Amino acid sequence: MSGGDERTVCIVLHDAAPSTRSACVRTLSAIRDVAGDAPVTILAVPRYHDETPNAEFEAWLGERVRHGDELALHGCTHRDDGTPQGWLDDLRRSRYTRGEGEFWSLSRSEALARIDVGIEWFAKNGWPLSGFVAPAWLLGPGAREALIERPFDYTATLRQLVHLPDQTPVTSQSVVYSTSNAWRRTSSLAWNALVDVVERSNPLLRLELHPRDADFVAVKSSWQKILERALRRRKPATVAEFMRRSRPADAGTVWMTTTRAD
């Protein structure tokens, strides 16, 4: 990757919305305890679970931008309103992602309509917009087609960052936790300990956090240790900054031909 000799850690906070703001603040405070003023990419949802953003929440996001953080668009409602097709699709969408894979089954036109809600929200508030990340990282074929019709610089899956519109991938397995119940938290601790080791040779480490990841002592301790260790060897950057530095001069891939969520 161009500019890729510099080792980087990207800290990403998902699901920013009025109802999650207090939990987001707790997680950002826990990040600051380890990383100081390191920039964070905040994934903001314009109509999270159909709630309407308020002036206080928008002012808080604007303050984060002025602080040096990046805002990226994170779907529209963060809810999957479609009907799963078969047991495997049901497992992916209703069990694994708990019905939040909003952009998995949308048509191109449906995806564009929801993306445009977010673009208009960002424009109304004067926030820079470089990236789109689908809820639960689930991008169906219609959504993938829609993304290249809008002026995004990148999108992301669980295992890749993807340059747009040329669709060139940057491989990086996310460190991400699931905290909805005890067995998911326990499994996450073991899995992310492994991911941390495997990804140490990767020029990019992605730490992807959710609002309640500072509310469970073991989970918080796990990701703080991973982040602290990463910062000894890596420089923090927003995802947009990293993607600008890593954009190849001549890019091309067949990423759009697959419908599997990476």
C-alpha positions as CSV (number, residue, x, y, z in Angstrom):
1,M,0.0,0.0,0.0
2,S,1.2,3.5,-0.7
3,G,2.4,5.2,2.5
4,G,1.8,1.8,4.1
5,D,5.2,1.5,5.7
6,E,3.8,3.5,8.6
7,R,2.1,1.2,11.1
8,T,-1.3,2.5,12.0
9,V,-4.1,1.9,14.5
10,C,-7.6,3.1,13.6
11,I,-10.0,3.4,16.6
12,V,-13.7,3.3,15.5
13,L,-16.8,3.8,17.6
14,H,-20.0,2.4,16.2
15,D,-23.7,3.3,16.6
16,A,-23.6,6.9,17.7
17,A,-27.2,8.1,18.1
18,P,-29.1,10.2,20.7
19,S,-30.1,7.1,22.7
20,T,-26.5,5.7,22.8
21,R,-24.8,9.0,23.4
22,S,-24.2,8.6,27.1
23,A,-22.6,5.1,26.5
24,C,-20.6,6.6,23.6
25,V,-19.2,9.2,26.0
26,R,-18.2,6.5,28.5
27,T,-16.4,4.6,25.8
28,L,-14.7,7.7,24.5
29,S,-13.5,8.5,28.0
30,A,-12.1,5.0,28.3
31,I,-10.3,5.4,25.0
32,R,-8.9,8.7,26.2
33,D,-7.5,7.0,29.4
34,V,-5.2,5.0,27.2
35,A,-4.8,7.0,24.0
36,G,-5.1,10.6,25.1
37,D,-6.3,12.8,22.3
38,A,-5.9,10.2,19.6
39,P,-8.5,10.7,16.8
40,V,-11.5,8.4,16.6
41,T,-13.7,7.6,13.7
42,I,-17.3,7.8,14.9
43,L,-20.0,5.9,13.0
44,A,-23.1,8.1,13.2
45,V,-26.6,6.8,12.5
46,P,-29.2,9.4,11.2
47,R,-32.4,7.5,12.3
48,Y,-31.1,4.9,14.8
49,H,-34.0,2.5,15.4
50,D,-36.3,5.1,13.9
51,E,-35.4,7.8,16.4
52,T,-34.9,11.4,15.3
53,P,-31.6,13.1,15.9
54,N,-31.9,16.2,18.2
55,A,-30.0,19.5,18.3
56,E,-28.1,18.4,21.4
57,F,-26.8,15.2,19.8
58,E,-25.9,17.0,16.6
59,A,-24.0,19.7,18.6
60,W,-22.1,16.9,20.3
61,L,-21.1,15.3,17.0
62,G,-20.0,18.7,15.7
63,E,-17.9,19.2,18.8
64,R,-16.2,15.8,18.1
65,V,-15.4,16.9,14.6
66,R,-13.8,20.1,15.9
67,H,-11.9,18.0,18.4
68,G,-10.3,16.2,15.4
69,D,-12.5,13.1,15.1
70,E,-14.0,11.8,11.9
71,L,-17.7,11.1,11.4
72,A,-18.7,8.4,9.0
73,L,-22.2,7.4,7.9
74,H,-23.4,4.2,9.5
75,G,-26.6,3.2,7.6
76,C,-29.9,4.9,8.2
77,T,-32.0,3.1,10.8
78,H,-29.6,0.3,11.8
79,R,-32.5,-2.1,11.5
80,D,-33.0,-5.0,9.1
81,D,-36.6,-4.8,7.9
82,G,-36.4,-7.6,5.4
83,T,-37.4,-11.2,5.7
84,P,-34.5,-13.8,5.9
85,Q,-34.4,-16.3,3.1
86,G,-33.7,-19.8,4.5
87,W,-32.0,-20.9,7.7
88,L,-28.5,-19.7,6.9
89,D,-29.8,-16.2,6.1
90,D,-31.9,-16.3,9.3
91,L,-28.8,-17.3,11.3
92,R,-26.8,-14.4,9.8
93,R,-29.4,-11.7,10.1
94,S,-31.6,-12.6,13.1
95,R,-29.2,-14.4,15.3
96,Y,-25.6,-13.3,14.6
97,T,-26.4,-9.6,13.9
98,R,-29.7,-9.5,16.0
99,G,-31.7,-8.0,13.1
100,E,-29.4,-5.0,12.5
101,G,-28.0,-5.9,9.1
102,E,-30.0,-3.0,7.4
103,F,-28.2,-3.0,4.1
104,W,-28.0,-6.8,3.4
105,S,-31.2,-7.3,1.4
106,L,-31.9,-3.8,0.0
107,S,-32.2,-3.2,-3.7
108,R,-30.0,-0.6,-5.3
109,S,-32.8,2.0,-5.3
110,E,-33.7,1.3,-1.7
111,A,-30.1,1.5,-0.6
112,L,-29.7,4.8,-2.4
113,A,-32.7,6.3,-0.7
114,R,-31.4,5.5,2.7
115,I,-27.9,6.6,1.9
116,D,-29.2,9.9,0.7
117,V,-31.0,10.5,4.0
118,G,-27.6,10.3,5.7
119,I,-25.8,12.4,3.1
120,E,-28.4,15.2,3.5
121,W,-28.0,15.0,7.3
122,F,-24.3,15.4,7.1
123,A,-24.7,18.3,4.6
124,K,-27.2,20.1,6.8
125,N,-24.8,20.0,9.7
126,G,-21.7,20.9,7.6
127,W,-19.8,17.7,8.6
128,P,-17.2,16.3,6.2
129,L,-18.2,12.9,4.9
130,S,-15.7,10.3,3.5
131,G,-16.9,6.9,4.5
132,F,-20.0,4.7,4.7
133,V,-20.0,1.6,6.9
134,A,-23.1,-0.7,6.8
135,P,-24.6,-1.8,10.1
136,A,-23.1,-5.2,11.1
137,W,-20.8,-4.7,8.1
138,L,-23.4,-6.5,6.0
139,L,-23.5,-5.1,2.4
140,G,-25.7,-6.9,0.0
141,P,-25.3,-6.6,-3.8
142,G,-27.8,-3.8,-4.1
143,A,-26.0,-1.7,-1.5
144,R,-22.6,-2.4,-3.1
145,E,-23.9,-1.1,-6.4
146,A,-25.4,2.0,-4.7
147,L,-22.2,3.0,-2.9
148,I,-20.2,3.6,-6.0
149,E,-22.9,6.1,-7.2
150,R,-22.3,8.4,-4.3
151,P,-19.1,10.3,-3.5
152,F,-17.7,8.1,-0.7
153,D,-13.9,7.5,-0.4
154,Y,-14.3,4.2,1.4
155,T,-16.5,1.5,3.0
156,A,-15.7,-1.3,5.3
157,T,-16.4,-5.0,6.0
158,L,-15.4,-7.0,9.0
159,R,-12.1,-8.0,7.4
160,Q,-11.4,-5.2,4.9
161,L,-11.4,-1.5,4.3
162,V,-12.4,-0.8,0.7
163,H,-11.4,2.2,-1.4
164,L,-14.2,3.7,-3.4
165,P,-15.0,4.0,-6.2
166,D,-12.2,1.7,-7.4
167,Q,-13.1,-0.9,-4.8
168,T,-9.5,-1.8,-3.9
169,P,-9.4,-3.6,-0.5
170,V,-7.1,-3.2,2.4
171,T,-7.1,-6.4,4.5
172,S,-7.4,-5.9,8.2
173,Q,-9.4,-8.2,10.6
174,S,-11.3,-6.0,13.1
175,V,-10.9,-6.4,16.8
176,V,-14.6,-6.2,17.8
177,Y,-16.5,-7.4,20.9
178,S,-20.1,-8.7,21.4
179,T,-21.5,-7.8,24.8
180,S,-25.2,-8.7,24.6
181,N,-24.8,-11.6,27.0
182,A,-22.2,-13.4,29.1
183,W,-21.3,-16.1,26.6
184,R,-20.8,-13.6,23.8
185,R,-18.5,-11.5,26.1
186,T,-16.5,-14.6,27.1
187,S,-16.1,-15.7,23.5
188,S,-15.1,-12.2,22.4
189,L,-12.3,-12.1,24.9
190,A,-10.7,-15.3,23.6
191,W,-11.3,-14.4,20.0
192,N,-9.8,-10.9,20.2
193,A,-6.8,-12.1,22.1
194,L,-6.1,-14.3,19.0
195,V,-6.9,-11.5,16.5
196,D,-4.5,-9.2,18.3
197,V,-1.7,-11.7,17.9
198,V,-2.4,-12.5,14.3
199,E,-2.8,-8.9,13.3
200,R,0.5,-7.7,14.8
201,S,2.3,-8.1,11.5
202,N,-0.4,-6.2,9.6
203,P,0.5,-2.5,8.9
204,L,-3.1,-1.6,10.0
205,L,-4.9,-2.6,13.2
206,R,-8.6,-1.8,13.5
207,L,-10.1,-1.5,17.0
208,E,-13.9,-1.4,16.4
209,L,-15.8,-0.5,19.6
210,H,-19.5,-0.2,20.4
211,P,-21.2,2.2,22.9
212,R,-21.3,-0.3,25.8
213,D,-17.8,-1.7,25.5
214,A,-16.7,0.4,28.5
215,D,-19.5,-1.0,30.7
216,F,-18.1,-4.5,31.2
217,V,-14.9,-4.7,33.2
218,A,-13.3,-7.7,31.4
219,V,-14.2,-6.3,28.0
220,K,-12.9,-2.8,28.7
221,S,-9.7,-4.2,30.2
222,S,-9.2,-6.4,27.1
223,W,-9.5,-3.7,24.4
224,Q,-7.6,-1.1,26.5
225,K,-4.6,-3.5,26.8
226,I,-4.8,-4.2,23.0
227,L,-4.9,-0.5,22.3
228,E,-2.1,0.4,24.8
229,R,0.1,-2.3,23.2
230,A,-0.7,-1.1,19.7
231,L,0.2,2.5,20.5
232,R,3.7,1.5,21.4
233,R,4.3,0.6,17.7
234,R,1.6,2.3,15.8
235,K,0.4,5.9,15.1
236,P,-3.4,6.5,15.6
237,A,-5.3,7.8,12.6
238,T,-8.9,8.2,11.5
239,V,-10.0,5.7,8.9
240,A,-10.4,8.6,6.3
241,E,-6.8,9.7,7.0
242,F,-5.5,6.1,6.7
243,M,-7.4,5.5,3.4
244,R,-6.1,8.8,1.9
245,R,-2.5,7.7,2.7
246,S,-3.0,4.1,1.4
247,R,-4.8,4.8,-1.8
248,P,-3.0,3.0,-4.7
249,A,-2.1,4.9,-7.8
250,D,-3.5,2.2,-10.0
251,A,-6.3,0.2,-8.3
252,G,-8.7,-2.5,-9.4
253,T,-10.4,-5.6,-7.9
254,V,-13.4,-7.8,-8.3
255,W,-14.7,-7.0,-4.9
256,M,-18.2,-6.1,-6.3
257,T,-18.7,-9.5,-7.8
258,T,-19.2,-11.2,-4.4
259,T,-22.3,-11.1,-2.3
260,R,-20.7,-12.6,0.8
261,A,-20.1,-10.3,3.8
262,D,-16.4,-10.3,4.5
